[in-house]
Amino acid sequence: MKAAVIHSYGRHGVLHVEDIPVPSIGHNEVLVKVEAASVNPRDWLLMRGVYQGKRFVEPLPATLGSDFSGTITACGANVKHFKVGDTVFGMQPLKGQFGAFAEYIKIRANAIALKPETISHADAAAIPCAGMTSYQTIHRLAQLKPSETILINGASGGVGTYGVQIAKAHGAKVVAVCSGKNIKMCKQLDADEVLDYAENNFEEYEATFDVVYDVIGRSSPRRATKCLKAGGRYVTTIPNAKTVFEATKSWVASLIMPGKHKRTQLIVVKPVPEDLTAIADLIGCGKITSVIDSIYTLDDIQSAFDHSQSWRAKGKIVIDVSGQLQA
Ligand SMILES: NC(=O)c1ccc[n+]([C@@H]2O[C@H](COP(=O)([O-])OP(=O)(O)OC[C@H]3O[C@@H](n4cnc5c(N)ncnc54)[C@H](OP(=O)(O)O)[C@@H]3O)[C@@H](O)[C@H]2O)c1
């Protein structure tokens, strides 16, 4: 099968589309013929060798890509809830291997969900990592209430476009932060207010937001303190020594002194099939949409990575693995 593989880490010239054997599956796994996959920054961070979760991914050579949508072609002996022919989508767990930028992927059955017929493979492949990051932040980690206000910094990217819509579907007031050229798109996603970061510094606002969801990691718990209300939460998607320390310190403080103090939280997305289904259902009933920036062929995956690395994607970058997607 055709797959996008790295044999060594690097910025350029290490990602090759080559023929490799179709993976063999274990008892709890399924084999999926991939129709579409989508790019996340962690794909190229892994390519460069600087991905924080690198040690959990199998040693090189590695097939990149964690998010996909496709059709099951084989099921392991213990797989009870899926059958050959089911169309499914999902995100490879951080442990083991990636492998979505390939004609076939093997994945544990407890990491996938059925794809509703009403949504396309491109829309489904866009969801997993970005959509679940925002879903889990809003519904679990920050426990955003419908009466609350959330500010989303990085609102026009993959994680942010789902964040704006999931928070709105939940009933919350949403303030989106993006560049001037993306204001119109964030308004179309139904954000209540949109701030151009070149003209407005949200950190200067006084006690305005219940949640600051810093998707792009350009703020910090200290700098966001002033703009958070009492009991507010600063959520970052960026796992590094500083954010892990701040989130742990904040969690311990909340145990010792529960109450109205401000929290720092770090989201680490997990593959949860129920969350995939919930997001797909929201898309199916027209409450949210997968914002697709562009679609690249598997052979042109380096161009997709180059675009993602520019940090200028509007929504998600999709890879047409089977060559069958409607653009
Ligand atoms: N912890 C986790 O579990 C987890 C899960 C998923 C993602 N992440 C991380 O979350 C981050 C975002 O991921 P993503 O998929 O959303 O990335 P992305 O789609 O590539 O983000 C691109 C967006 O970033 C925006 N942006 C660039 N500079 C900005 C700035 N200074 N202020 C505000 N927005 C800015 C751009 O908007 P403009 O063009 O309008 O500037 C663009 O729309 C990545 O670092 C990723 O690794 C973490």
The ligand as a MOL file (V3000), in Angstrom:
LIG
                    3D

  0  0  0     0  0            999 V3000
M  V30 BEGIN CTAB
M  V30 COUNTS 48 52 0 0 0
M  V30 BEGIN ATOM
M  V30 1 N -3.0770 19.2650 23.9230 0
M  V30 2 C -3.7440 18.6230 22.9780 0
M  V30 3 O -4.3160 17.5350 23.2140 0
M  V30 4 C -3.8180 19.2400 21.6010 0
M  V30 5 C -4.7440 18.7400 20.6810 0
M  V30 6 C -4.8370 19.3710 19.4370 0
M  V30 7 C -3.9950 20.4340 19.1160 0
M  V30 8 N -3.0830 20.8530 20.0410 0 CHG=1
M  V30 9 C -2.2130 22.0020 19.7330 0
M  V30 10 O -3.0620 23.1320 19.5690 0
M  V30 11 C -2.4370 24.0710 18.6940 0
M  V30 12 C -3.4490 24.5150 17.6330 0
M  V30 13 O -3.7770 23.4020 16.8060 0
M  V30 14 P -4.6480 23.6490 15.4890 0
M  V30 15 O -4.8580 22.3120 14.8700 0
M  V30 16 O -5.7920 24.5100 15.7570 0 CHG=-1
M  V30 17 O -3.5760 24.4740 14.6140 0
M  V30 18 P -3.8100 25.2290 13.2260 0
M  V30 19 O -5.1390 24.8590 12.6610 0
M  V30 20 O -2.6370 24.9780 12.3750 0
M  V30 21 O -3.8200 26.7570 13.6620 0
M  V30 22 C -3.7810 27.7090 12.6370 0
M  V30 23 C -4.4600 28.9560 13.1390 0
M  V30 24 O -3.6380 29.6030 14.1310 0
M  V30 25 C -3.9920 30.9680 14.1120 0
M  V30 26 N -2.9390 31.8230 14.6600 0
M  V30 27 C -1.6470 31.9000 14.2590 0
M  V30 28 N -0.9940 32.8170 15.0220 0
M  V30 29 C -1.9140 33.3270 15.9010 0
M  V30 30 C -1.8610 34.3020 16.9380 0
M  V30 31 N -0.7280 34.9530 17.2400 0
M  V30 32 N -2.9860 34.5530 17.6490 0
M  V30 33 C -4.1480 33.9240 17.3860 0
M  V30 34 N -4.2520 32.9870 16.3880 0
M  V30 35 C -3.1600 32.7000 15.6710 0
M  V30 36 C -4.1680 31.2750 12.6380 0
M  V30 37 O -5.1310 32.3260 12.5530 0
M  V30 38 P -4.7870 33.6810 11.7670 0
M  V30 39 O -4.3300 33.2530 10.3860 0
M  V30 40 O -6.0990 34.3860 11.7870 0
M  V30 41 O -3.6870 34.3470 12.5540 0
M  V30 42 C -4.6880 29.9680 12.0340 0
M  V30 43 O -6.0680 30.0370 11.7240 0
M  V30 44 C -1.2050 23.3570 18.1300 0
M  V30 45 O -0.0570 23.7890 18.8280 0
M  V30 46 C -1.4700 21.8900 18.4230 0
M  V30 47 O -0.2880 21.1360 18.5230 0
M  V30 48 C -2.9640 20.2780 21.2630 0
M  V30 END ATOM
M  V30 BEGIN BOND
M  V30 1 1 1 2
M  V30 2 2 2 3
M  V30 3 1 2 4
M  V30 4 1 4 5
M  V30 5 2 4 48
M  V30 6 2 5 6
M  V30 7 1 6 7
M  V30 8 2 7 8
M  V30 9 1 8 9
M  V30 10 1 8 48
M  V30 11 1 9 10
M  V30 12 1 9 46
M  V30 13 1 10 11
M  V30 14 1 11 12
M  V30 15 1 11 44
M  V30 16 1 12 13
M  V30 17 1 13 14
M  V30 18 2 14 15
M  V30 19 1 14 16
M  V30 20 1 14 17
M  V30 21 1 17 18
M  V30 22 2 18 19
M  V30 23 1 18 20
M  V30 24 1 18 21
M  V30 25 1 21 22
M  V30 26 1 22 23
M  V30 27 1 23 24
M  V30 28 1 23 42
M  V30 29 1 24 25
M  V30 30 1 25 26
M  V30 31 1 25 36
M  V30 32 1 26 27
M  V30 33 1 26 35
M  V30 34 2 27 28
M  V30 35 1 28 29
M  V30 36 1 29 30
M  V30 37 2 29 35
M  V30 38 1 30 31
M  V30 39 2 30 32
M  V30 40 1 32 33
M  V30 41 2 33 34
M  V30 42 1 34 35
M  V30 43 1 36 37
M  V30 44 1 36 42
M  V30 45 1 37 38
M  V30 46 2 38 39
M  V30 47 1 38 40
M  V30 48 1 38 41
M  V30 49 1 42 43
M  V30 50 1 44 45
M  V30 51 1 44 46
M  V30 52 1 46 47
M  V30 END BOND
M  V30 END CTAB
M  END
